[in-house]
């Protein structure tokens, strides 16, 4: 290719690959000059999301053979190398919800950083007893995050956790054998809690009446429940 009157030039080449080196040779008459060597920066690294609390392995992608540094809360934790297809993995101490994780891929003096990924709660949990007739459900998830309350595959309500991760949802009176499942949304990802089946309420106001021929026992329990008297 030839430079124009201002010394500018442009050339089209096959797609560059991270880690390749590029060097330019300029010739005027019999005089040649060679540029410095430039290394192609690696592909922007990614982290396989979501990252959940208690995870001890972080994986992702970048350019093949790139050096990958793993940072948690801006502290360098470990360094690894991407394989021939650009996949990489790193062992870390158990992650904690709310921590920020970022990686940096490097070739020579060229590097690229990933987006920042926030560790989310392992799973949202229910802390209250789920029995027929109950209208309030409480639990734990990531602080200041959204929690959807699903009952028998229907989304009933969306609530927000407080600064300590506690949440409270007001729902229609629960019915025995319904399935309750919290679903949390945090750092761009959904995490489903365990499905819990609504149980029967305890018998209430049980009383008995005696006469000469038989005993009458009565009380209040869950609707459609089978009551066994021994």
Buried (B, 14 or more C-beta within 10 A) or exposed (E): EEEEEEEEEEEEEEEEEBBEEEEEEEEEEEEEEEEEEBBBBBBBBBBBBBBBBEBEEBBBBBBBBBBBBBBBEEEEBBEBEBEEEBEBBBEBEEBEBBBBBBBBBBBBEBBBBBEEBBBBBBBBBBEEEBBBEBEEBBBBBBBEBBBBBBBBEEEBBEBEBEEEBEBBBEBEEBBBEBEBBBBBBBBEBEBEBEEBEBBBBEEEEEEEEEEEEEEEEEEEBBEEEEEEEE
